[in-house]
Each structure stands twice: as structure tokens, then as C-alpha cells.
Amino acid sequence: DVTFHDVLNMLSYRSVDIRKALQLEELLAREEFEYIIEEEVAKQTIRTWLEGCLKKIRAVSKQQNSLIAGLRATNELIAGPMQDHPEEKTKDTSIDRESEGDPKEVEGPRHRAKS
């Protein structure tokens, strides 16, 4: 493959020979044209590099968003059953309260028996 930089290098070698044969006006016009080409190559190189950077940034962002969405979905699956059955939480709490009340009732008759 021949890249644009290869073409520029070839032109630069050739321009040495051409400079000897050209008149001043022609030489200035050619140098200006070469400068414009070099400037466009630099712009295109920078543009290509920036596009590559943007693609990487977008890929990372997309991956992070997908990871966040996956974590949210997992959290919803875990939290979903707890939110769907609030009466089970109430039953568990009432059972705990009943079991706490039993020792007090047992202790009460013991004290009465001693007196």
C-alpha cells in the first residue's frame, strides 16, 4: 500500500531537482502548494487520531452504561421480592414480639408462687 506520506516523501525528493529548473515565481507557487498539502495531511492525521480517541471513549462509556444497567436490573430482581410481600415482614415482626412476650409471662407466675 502507498500512503499519502509516501507520496509526499517522493514529491520532496523530486522537488529538489525541480527547484533547480524552476523560475522564482513557479518555485514559490510550488512551495505554497506543497505547504497546503502538508497542512491538509496534518489536519487529516489529527482528525483520524481524534476520531479514534472518540471511538474508544464512546466504547468505554457504552460498556459502563451497560454495566450500570445490568447492576440496576440485578438490584431490582433482588429488591423486587422484598417489595412485593410487605405482609411477610409484618408477620416476622409480630412473631418476634410474641416470642419476646413469653418470658415475661413465665417469670410472672414464678414470682407469685414464691410469695
N, C-alpha and C positions, 0 to 999 in steps of 0.2 A: 504494500500500500504506500502511496505517496501522499504525505501530509502537506498541509499548507506551509508549514515551516520548512519542509524540504524544498518547496518551490521558491520560498524567499531566499534560502541559502544559495540555491542555484542562481537566482537573479543577482544576488550580491556579488558572486564571483564574476558573473558576466558584466556587471555594471562597471567593474574596474577596467575592462577592455573598452567598454563603450565610452567611458568618461574621456579617454584619450582621443576618441574620434569625434565627440560631440562639441558643438559650439556652446558658449556660455548659456544662452537662453534655453537651448534644448537640455543642457545639463541641469539647470535649475528646475525646469519643468519635470524632468525625470526624477530628480531627488524629492521634489514635492509629492509626486505620485507614489514613490516608494515609502515616503513618510506616512501618507494616508493609508497605504496598505498595511504597514506595520501597526498603525494605530487601530485599524479595524481588527487585525489579528489579536492584538492585546485585549480589545473590548470583547471579542468573541471568547477568548480564553477565560477572561474573568467571568463572563456570563455563564459559560459552561460550568465553571467551578462553583459559582453561586447556586446554580440550579441543582448541582449535586448535593451541596450543603442543605438546601431546602428540602430535597427529597429525603435525606437522612433525618432531618428534624421532623418532617411530617410522618415518616415511618415510626420514629420513636414515640411521637405524640399519639399516633393511632394505636400503637401497642399499649401505651399507658392507659388510654381511654378504654381499650378492650379489657385490660386487666382490672380497671376500676369497675367497669360494668359487670364483669364476672364476680368480683368480690361483693358487689351490691346484690347481685342475684343470689349468691350463696347466703348472704346475711338475711335476705328476705325469706329464703327457704327455711333457715334456722329459726328466725323470729316469727315466721308465719304461724306455726302450730301453737306457739305460746299466746299469740294474739287471738287466735280463733277460738280458744277454750278458756275464757277467763273464769268460768264457773269452777274449773278444776283447781285453780289457785285458791278460790274461796273455800272449797271443800277441804283442801290441805290445811288451810289456816284454822278452820273450825275444828278439825281433828286434833291439831296441836293444842288448841285451847281446852278441849275436853280432856286430853291426857294431862295437861297441867292441873286441871281441877281435881283429878282423882286423888292425888296425895294429900291434899288439904282435907278431903272428906275422910280419909283413912286416919289421919292424925287426930281429927276431932274426937272420934269415939274413944281413942286410947286415953286421951286426957280425961274424958268423962269417967272412964272405968276406974281410973286411979283415985278420983276424989270421993 
